[in-house]
């Protein structure tokens, strides 16, 4: 199992010191997150039945933690390898309950290393109470004119999802979307594609991976975000290794006056976009989801390992 203690060392420490004063120092004081383990077999979530064999093998620690935000009771579940989760372990977020390939990717990563998976149960629906959970991330005082659910916005939502995140390790958000894009002339129904970059986005296509041809599909990509027209220094340094390993990258500039209360926009406005990586796969492409998340983690580990010896 990879050692995440070498994750994001000297360069990221400097970046955090500049963007988030005191964040790293505070993180050193935080104990390992602790959750109360419950038997996953007691849950009636359809996802648990679908992944019964995987859960039998992993026997993860699962905690059911419903909470109220925006007048809605959200069904939140945390999964990890045991009751304690190291501070160096990434946070893996699956917000849409109908995106099954995304959850498969999250469980695949949980089988390989220490992570905390946070998922929402919405009875296999994208929305819960008519609200998209990936449009509920907001800080007090943020401009929310472009957010689709202004009456439900509540800063307690982000606080619950990110409760155990130390602000020094990656957040991996997993999504799957309909194939193609509207207007592609082939009946596409999706909204995210390497072939449909918007004016505020830049597409960085992957080098072909002959062993994993599905990775070249324009619907399978790593989504990054930030406040500038082009990726920042740390994101730029990761671009070529990600492309060479066969991963498409789509970068999006976030305008604070038009932010949509998504997790990517929320983290960007907080100066934490360098820690955010969104794995987007075509709906049903579970093989791509598993391969992409493993490749992403391998690149991050390898890229930052040489910096371990720097002062």
N, C-alpha and C positions, 0 to 999 in steps of 0.2 A: 504493500500500500504506500502511495506517495506521501512524503512528509511535507505538510502544508506550512511548516514553520519557516520555510524559505520563500514563501509566497509574498510578493510585493515588498521587497526589502528597501534598500537605501533610496532608490529613486522615488518610490511611492511615499516613503516617510517624508521626504522633502516636499513632495506635492501636497500631501495632507497638511503639513505644517503651514504651507502657504494658503491653501484653500479652506481648510477647516481647522482653525487654531484650537489646539488642545485636544483634538479628536483622538490622536494616537496615544497621547499621555493618559487620557481618560480610559481608553481601551485597555491599557496595561493594568488598570485597577479593577476591571470588571471580572468577576469570577466566570467559570464555565457555566453556560446556560444549563439549567436543570428543568426537566419536565417529569411529570408523573406518568409512568408507563401504564397503558391499558392494553388489554388483549384485542388485537385487531379483529378477531373472529366475532366480537360482540357488535361490530359495526355493520349496519345494513346498507352501507354505501355500495352502489353497483360497481364502482371501480375496484373495491376490495374483492368482490366476487370475480371480476374479470382477471385480476392479477393474483388469484389465490395461490397458484404454484410459486410465484415469485415471493409472495409474502411468507409462505410456509418456509421457504429456503432462507429468507433474510431474518425472519422473526424480529422485525424492528420494534423499537420503542415508539408507541403511538399515543398522542395526547389529544383529546378532543376539547377544544377551548372556544365555545361560542362567545360572541361578543356583540354588542349593539353599537352601531354607528350610523348616523344619518337616518335614524328612525327604523332601521332594518336590523334584524338579528341574523348575523352572518355565522355560518357553520365552518369554523376553522379547525383544521387538523394539522398537527406537526408530526413528522416522522423522522427518526434518526436512529443510529445504530445502538444507542443505549441512553440511559437517563441523563448523562452528561455529554455536552457537545463542546469541543475545544473552541476557544476564541478564534483560532486560525481557520476553522472550517467555513467554507462558503455557505451562503444562504441560497436555496433553490426555491423559486416561487412558481407555482402553477395556479393561475388565477381563474381560468375558464374551465368549467367542469365538463364541457363538451369536447374538449381538445385532447383526445385520448392518446395520440402520439406524443404529446408533450409530457403527459404523466409517465408514459413508458420510458421516456428519456430520463426523467427525474429518478425513477426507481432503479434504472440501470446505473446511474451514477452513485446512488446510495449503496448499491451492492459492491462498489469498488473502493469507496473511501468515506471518511467522515464528512458528512454534510447534514444540514437540517433542511428537510423538504417541508414547505408550507403550502397546503392546498385548501381550496374552498369547495365545499359540497353544495351544489346548486341543483341537485337532482338531474344531472346530466344536461344542464342548460347553460348557455353563455351568460344569461342574465339571472339575477336573483331579486325578486321584488321589483322587476322591471328596470333594474339598474345594472350597468356593466361594472364589475368590480375593478376593472383596469381603467376606470375613469373616476375613481374615488380618492386619489392621492392628492392631498392639498395641505399646504401650510397656511397658518393664519396670516391674512394680509395679501395672499397671492391674487393675481388677476385671474378670474375664473369665467370671463365672458365667453370663452370657447369651450368650456366644459359642458357636456351634455346633461348633467344631472345637478344643476346648481342648488336645488332645494335639499338634496341629500348629502351634500358635501360635509365632511366631518373629519377633522384632523385626527380623531381617534382611530380611524380606519388604518391609516399608515402606521400609527403607533403600534397597533396590534400586529399587523403583518410583519413589521420590522423590529419587533420587540427584542429579539436576541441578536440582532446584527450589531457589530462593534464599530462600524464605519471604517474599517481597515481591511476588510476582506471582500472578495467579489460577491456580487448579487447576480445570479443566473436566473433570468426569467424565461420560461419555456412556453411557446405558443405553436399552434398549428392553424393553418388557414386554407380556405378553399383554393383550388388550383387556378392558375392563371390570374388575369386581372380584367376588370370590366373594360371593354373597348379593345381587347387584344385581337378581335376578329375570329376567335376560336371558341367563343362561349365562356370565356374566363369569368369567374365569380369572385375572386379574391381581391384584396386591396394592397398586398405587399408583394413586390416582385422586383428582381434585379432589372427587369425590362421596363419598369414603370416608375423610375426614380422621379420624384417631384423636384421643382426648382430649388428647394432648400436641401436636397439630398445629393449624395455622391455615391455612385456604385463602383465597387472594386471587385471585378470578377475573379474567380479562383482559377488557378492552374488546373488542368484536367487531372483527375485521379482515376486511372484506368481500372483500379481495383474497386472503386466506389463511384461508378458513373452517375448515380442518383444525386451525388453532391453537386454536380454541375447544373442541376435543374434550377432555373431562376427563382423558383418558389422556396428553395432551401438556402437559407442565408443566416449569417450572424449580423444582427442589427446593433449598431452603436449610436449614441447620441451625444451632443455636446452644445456649448453655447456659441461656437465659432463656425464659420463656413466650411472649414476643413477640420479633420480630426486633430486633436491636441497632440502634444509630444509623445505621451505614453501610448495613446491609441495609434499614432502613426508608426511607432516602433513595432507594434504588433501586427500591422497590416500585412507586410510581406510574408512573415512566417505563417500567418493564417491563410493567405492566398496560396502559398506553396504547398501547404498540407491539404489543399483541396476545398477550402471553405470560402464561399462568397461572403463579401462584407458590404453592407449598406449603411452608410453614415447619414445621420439627419441632424441638421442644425435646429435647435429649439429656440423659438422666439417667446420670451416671457410674457408678452402681451397677447399671444395666441396659444399658449400652452393648453393642453386638453385634459389635464389632471390624470394622465397615465403615469405609470411608475417611471418610465424613462424621462418624462418631462419633470416630474417631481425631483428626481435625483439630480438632474442637470441644474435645476434652479437652486439646489442646495450645494452646488459645487462638488458633487460626488459622481459625475457621469463617467469618470475613468474606471470606476469599479463596476459599471453596469454592462452586462452582456446578455442580449436577447437571442435565443436560438429559435429561429422561425423555420418550420418545416411544412411541407404540403400535407394536408389532412390525410391521415392513414399511413403516412410514410414512417412507420416506427423504426425501420432499419436505419433510415437517415438520421432520425432523432438520436438514436443510440450512438451512431458513429460520430455525429457532429459534436455532441457534448464531450465525448472522450477526446476527440482531436483538439477541441478548444482548451480543455484542461491541460493536455500534454504540451501545447504551445505555451500556455501561461507558465507552467512549471519550468520548462526548458529555458524560456526567455529570461526569466528572473533569477534562475539559479546562479549564473556567473557573477551576479552582483552581490552574492552573499559575502564575499571577502572585502567589499569596499567599505571604507570607514563611514 
